[in-house]
Each structure stands twice: as structure tokens, then as C-alpha cells.
Amino acid sequence: MTLFGIKKNIRLLISYLHDFHVYKTVSLINSHQDVNGVHSLGLIIRLYHTIEKGLSIRERKLEFALANVKLLQDKLLSYDGDKSEAHIKSAIVTLAMYFNEHPDSGLSENFTKERERFYKLTNTYKLDNINVGGGVKEHVETKRLDNEFALKLVSSRKSIRDFDNSKSIEFEELVKVIDVAKMCPSACNRHAVKIYHSLDLEQNEKILELQNGSRTFRHNVPGLMVITSDLRYQEGVEERNLGYIEGGIWLMSLVNSLHLHNLSSCVLNWCVSPKVDRDLKYLLSIPSYHQVVGLIAFGYSNPVQNVPYSIRSNSEEFLIKINING
């Protein structure tokens, strides 16, 4: 191996060690009984959503997910964060539905004990004051979108790099974009995503100096989003890549929502060294537990401009048939 190759491998190893250190330091890797704060909230969301999924199953067993119910009640009774948080309220509503779905008698001692503990919870969290949903709701089949409109909407989105900065973007428009984008799927409904945003041309240019793919147009970006995943909501070695998966889903949902709201966009990758990642986090005061996934430049497009042709491979080339071994 050449000296150049050795140096590249060393840089790669150092980068891996940096990622390991960050994930080990901030993610939920302790015993469930030991977690608190934001870690506890992430666990609460995961636990009550597993109960929601169980309630949605038509043929379910009595006392299903009882171990999760016990742990969820442990976490709720010891939770020292904001008790008015929407997910906390939804967890209580879900537990109420869980116990209401079971008969009053003929159940195990452990189940009866958890039902009694739930009464303690209702003294802490007043059900009458909860105005959010939880548990399950009836699925109402909606009328399908007009096929021609839907195809046109999805296929007409292009990556735009030439924006009309004479048209300002209001914060309220950005909120409307999120209203639609947040309907995307998320592991256990945690949606552990935080989006740093800027509607300032000069500020955006300074930020994008750290991103290589925007060199030719970074001086003219009216809106910028930095999509991050909160590693504190990720649990154990199995979820070490979840932040990138969730962030990627959000990226696509955001650009589609921007397009729906007549705002053009360009997704910008965040493939950088640990040093550049730290530089961005320092510049924007992003904490270490927010993992940067990617950026989106957005704004109103100039009506007359050229865009890359960007052909796609034949659809069949993306598909590989599964054949199970054995």
C-alpha cells in the first residue's frame, strides 16, 4: 500500500472513532431503568407506540405487551420533564385505552398490579385536561388523488439552483411546509428530527462555505435548512444508523412539501470530515447530539433557467427479486 493509501485509511479510522465516541456519549445505551430527561422521553414514545400498534391488531392476546406497559409506567411516574408535552399526554391516553380494552376480572396478578399503578398515574396526569389523541383511531378510506395531478406533482420537481431573491420567504410559509412534511413515517413515531433554518442571504452564504456542492450558487440562497437527527432518541447498537435513515426520509418529505407550496429546492449532501462537521456545529451552536444529515437550499425559482437533465435508469434496474437461501 502506498503512503497516500495509508494516510487515507488512518483518516477513515479516526473518523469512525469520532462517530463511535459521539454515539456512545449521547445515545440511549444505558439500562432502561437508568435513563431520564430526553432519553426517557424517547423511550416513552417508543414504548407507547408499540402499545398503539398492538391495539390496532384485530386478533390480539390478552395482556399483550405487559412488560412494555410496566416499563412505560415506570418512566412516566419518574419523568421529571415537561408533563404537558404532547407525547406524554398521548402515552397516558394510550394506557387508558389499553386498560379499558381488557375485562375487569380473570387477569393475572401482574396485570392487576399495573392497572392499579395506572390509577396513580391519573392522579399525576389529569385525563380530563388531556386534549391530544392516543391509542388507536378508525381508519377512514380517503378518496384517491387524481392520478394525473399526483404524477405531475412528483415528476415535475427538479433541483433548482437559481433562486429569485427579490421574493421574500415568510416564516409562516416554512411552518406550512413542515405541517405536510411531518406526516412522513418515523421509527416508533419518534420523529427525532430538528431543522435549523435561516432566511438570510448573507448568513446562508457563510454557512454554505462549509458545503462543497454549493460553490456556484451559495451567494444567492434565500432559504436554508440544516436537517439533523437527535441521537438521544436512538437506542443501542441496532439504531446506530437510524438518524441517517430518518433524516433521509425527512429530506424527501421536505422537498416534496416545498414543491407543493410553490417553493423550489436543492438537496445538499453533508459528506464532510469530523472537523468540518464540528466547524458547522460551532458556527450554528448545534449540540453534539444533533447529527447533521443534510441541507436544503430553497426559495422561489427564477422562472427562466436551465437545469441539469439528470436522466434516471430504467425502473427495472432498481429492482432485485428476493430469493431466500435454504
C-alpha positions in Angstrom: 0.0 0.0 0.0 1.3 3.5 -0.8 1.9 6.2 1.8 -1.1 8.1 0.4 -3.3 5.0 0.9 -2.1 4.5 4.4 -2.9 8.1 5.3 -6.4 7.8 3.8 -7.0 4.7 5.9 -5.8 6.4 9.1 -8.2 9.4 8.4 -11.0 6.9 7.9 -10.2 5.2 11.1 -10.1 8.5 13.0 -13.5 9.5 11.5 -15.0 6.1 12.6 -13.6 6.6 16.1 -15.1 10.1 16.3 -18.5 8.8 15.2 -18.2 6.0 17.8 -17.4 8.4 20.6 -20.3 10.8 19.8 -22.8 7.9 19.6 -21.6 6.2 22.7 -21.7 9.5 24.6 -25.1 10.8 23.7 -27.3 7.9 22.6 -29.5 5.8 24.8 -27.2 2.9 25.7 -27.7 2.6 29.5 -30.2 0.3 31.2 -33.8 1.5 30.6 -34.2 1.9 34.3 -31.3 4.4 34.5 -32.4 6.8 31.8 -34.0 10.2 32.4 -34.6 13.5 30.7 -34.7 13.5 26.9 -33.5 9.9 26.8 -36.5 9.0 28.9 -38.9 10.9 26.6 -37.5 9.0 23.6 -38.1 5.7 25.4 -41.6 6.7 26.4 -42.5 7.5 22.8 -41.1 4.1 21.6 -43.0 2.2 24.3 -46.4 3.8 24.0 -46.2 3.5 20.2 -45.7 -0.3 20.5 -48.8 -0.4 22.6 -50.7 1.7 20.0 -49.6 -0.8 17.3 -50.8 -3.7 19.5 -54.2 -2.1 20.0 -54.5 -1.8 16.2 -54.3 -5.6 15.7 -57.7 -7.2 15.4 -56.7 -10.6 16.9 -54.5 -9.7 19.8 -53.7 -11.6 23.0 -54.9 -10.5 26.4 -52.3 -8.7 28.4 -50.2 -8.1 25.3 -47.0 -6.0 25.8 -47.4 -6.1 29.6 -43.7 -5.8 30.1 -43.7 -2.6 28.0 -46.7 -1.3 29.9 -44.8 -1.8 33.2 -41.6 0.0 31.9 -43.7 2.8 30.4 -45.5 3.4 33.7 -42.1 3.3 35.5 -40.8 6.0 33.1 -44.0 8.2 33.4 -44.1 8.0 37.1 -40.4 9.1 37.4 -40.4 11.6 34.5 -39.1 14.9 35.6 -39.5 16.8 32.3 -42.4 18.8 30.9 -45.5 16.9 31.8 -47.6 18.9 29.4 -45.6 17.6 26.4 -47.9 16.2 23.7 -46.2 12.7 23.7 -46.5 12.4 27.5 -50.3 13.1 27.2 -50.7 10.7 24.3 -48.9 8.0 26.3 -51.5 8.4 29.1 -54.4 8.3 26.7 -52.9 5.1 25.1 -52.6 3.4 28.5 -56.1 4.3 29.4 -57.3 2.7 26.2 -55.1 -0.3 26.9 -56.7 -1.0 30.3 -60.2 -0.2 29.1 -59.8 -2.8 26.3 -59.3 -5.6 29.0 -62.0 -7.1 31.1 -62.4 -6.3 34.8 -61.6 -9.8 36.1 -59.8 -13.0 35.2 -56.5 -11.4 34.5 -53.0 -12.1 36.0 -51.7 -10.6 39.2 -49.1 -8.6 37.3 -51.8 -7.1 35.1 -53.9 -6.1 38.1 -50.9 -4.5 39.7 -50.2 -2.4 36.6 -53.8 -1.4 36.4 -53.6 -0.2 40.0 -50.4 1.7 39.2 -52.2 3.4 36.3 -54.6 5.0 38.8 -51.6 6.6 40.4 -50.6 8.0 37.1 -54.1 9.5 36.6 -53.5 11.4 39.9 -50.4 12.9 38.4 -51.7 13.4 34.8 -55.3 14.5 34.9 -57.1 12.8 32.0 -59.7 15.5 31.9 -57.0 18.0 31.0 -55.6 16.0 28.1 -56.7 17.2 24.7 -54.5 15.1 22.4 -55.2 11.7 20.9 -53.6 8.4 21.6 -54.1 4.7 21.3 -56.0 4.0 18.0 -58.5 5.6 15.7 -60.7 4.4 12.9 -59.0 4.4 9.5 -61.2 6.2 7.1 -60.5 5.3 3.4 -59.9 8.6 1.6 -60.6 9.3 -2.0 -57.5 8.8 -4.1 -55.8 11.8 -5.5 -56.4 12.4 -9.2 -53.7 10.2 -10.7 -52.6 12.7 -13.4 -52.2 15.5 -10.8 -50.2 13.3 -8.4 -47.9 12.1 -11.2 -47.4 15.7 -12.4 -46.6 16.9 -8.9 -44.0 14.3 -8.2 -42.4 14.1 -11.6 -42.2 17.9 -12.1 -39.9 18.5 -9.1 -36.4 19.5 -10.1 -33.3 20.5 -8.1 -33.2 24.3 -8.5 -30.0 26.4 -8.0 -31.1 29.7 -9.4 -33.4 31.5 -7.0 -35.3 34.8 -7.3 -34.1 36.6 -4.2 -36.5 39.5 -4.8 -39.3 37.4 -3.4 -39.0 37.1 0.4 -40.0 33.9 2.3 -42.0 34.3 5.4 -41.5 32.1 8.5 -45.2 31.2 8.3 -44.6 29.6 4.9 -42.0 27.4 6.4 -44.3 26.3 9.1 -46.9 25.2 6.5 -44.2 23.2 4.7 -43.5 21.4 8.0 -47.2 20.8 8.5 -47.1 18.5 5.5 -43.6 17.2 5.7 -44.0 15.9 9.3 -46.6 13.3 8.0 -43.7 11.1 6.8 -43.1 7.8 8.6 -40.7 7.5 11.5 -39.4 4.6 13.6 -41.8 4.2 16.5 -43.2 7.6 15.7 -40.3 9.3 17.5 -39.6 11.9 14.8 -36.4 12.8 16.5 -35.5 15.4 13.9 -34.6 19.1 14.4 -34.4 21.5 11.5 -32.2 24.6 11.8 -33.3 27.2 9.3 -32.2 30.6 8.0 -33.9 33.1 5.7 -30.9 35.4 5.5 -28.8 35.5 2.2 -25.6 36.6 3.8 -25.9 34.1 6.6 -26.7 31.3 4.2 -23.6 32.1 2.1 -21.4 31.9 5.2 -22.9 28.6 6.2 -22.6 27.1 2.8 -18.9 27.9 2.6 -18.6 24.7 4.6 -20.5 22.7 2.0 -18.7 21.8 -1.3 -21.6 21.2 -3.6 -23.0 24.8 -3.4 -19.9 26.7 -4.6 -21.5 28.2 -7.8 -24.8 29.4 -6.2 -24.2 29.8 -2.4 -24.2 33.6 -2.7 -27.9 33.5 -3.8 -29.7 31.1 -1.5 -32.8 32.8 0.2 -33.7 29.9 2.5 -31.6 27.2 4.1 -32.4 24.2 6.2 -30.0 22.0 8.1 -31.6 18.7 8.9 -30.4 16.9 12.0 -31.4 13.8 13.9 -31.4 13.8 17.7 -29.1 10.9 18.7 -30.5 11.0 22.3 -33.6 9.3 20.9 -31.6 6.4 19.4 -31.3 3.2 21.4 -28.4 0.8 21.4 -26.1 -0.6 18.7 -29.0 -1.6 16.4 -30.1 2.0 15.9 -26.7 3.5 15.2 -27.6 4.4 11.6 -31.2 5.3 12.3 -30.5 9.1 12.3 -29.4 9.0 8.7 -32.5 6.9 7.7 -34.9 9.2 9.5 -33.2 12.3 8.2 -33.2 11.0 4.7 -37.0 10.3 4.8 -37.5 13.9 6.2 -35.3 15.3 3.4 -37.5 13.8 0.7 -40.7 14.8 2.5 -39.5 18.3 2.9 -38.6 18.9 -0.8 -41.9 17.4 -1.8 -43.7 19.7 0.6 -41.7 22.7 -0.6 -42.7 21.9 -4.2 -46.3 21.6 -3.2 -46.1 25.1 -1.6 -44.5 26.5 -4.8 -41.0 26.7 -3.3 -38.1 25.2 -5.2 -35.2 23.5 -3.6 -31.9 21.7 -3.9 -30.8 19.0 -1.5 -27.1 19.4 -0.4 -25.2 16.5 1.0 -23.2 16.7 4.2 -20.3 14.5 3.3 -17.5 16.1 5.3 -14.7 15.3 7.8 -15.3 15.4 11.5 -13.5 18.7 11.7 -15.8 20.4 9.2 -18.8 18.9 11.0 -17.6 20.4 14.2 -17.0 23.7 12.5 -20.6 23.8 11.3 -21.9 22.9 14.8 -19.8 25.6 16.4 -21.0 28.2 13.8 -24.7 27.4 14.3 -24.5 26.4 18.0 -25.7 22.9 17.2 -25.1 20.5 20.1 -23.1 17.3 19.6 -26.1 15.1 20.0 -27.8 16.6 16.8 -26.4 14.6 13.9 -26.3 16.6 10.7 -27.9 14.6 7.9 -28.1 17.1 5.0 -29.0 20.6 4.0 -31.7 22.0 1.7 -31.4 25.3 -0.2 -34.8 26.7 -1.1 -36.7 29.7 -2.3 -38.8 30.9 -5.2 -37.1 30.0 -8.5 -36.3 32.3 -11.4 -38.9 31.4 -14.0 -36.4 31.1 -16.9 -33.4 28.9 -16.2 -31.7 25.7 -17.3 -31.5 22.7 -15.0 -29.4 19.5 -15.3 -31.0 16.9 -17.5 -30.4 14.3 -14.8 -31.7 11.1 -16.5 -32.8 8.1 -14.4 -32.0 4.5 -15.0 -34.8 2.2 -16.2 -37.1 1.3 -13.3 -36.4 -2.4 -13.7 -32.7 -1.8 -12.9 -33.5 -0.7 -9.4 -35.3 -3.9 -8.6 -33.7 -7.2 -7.4 -36.0 -10.1 -6.8 -35.6 -11.8 -3.4 -34.7 -15.5 -3.4 -34.4 -16.9 0.1 -31.5 -19.4 0.6 -32.1 -22.8 2.0 
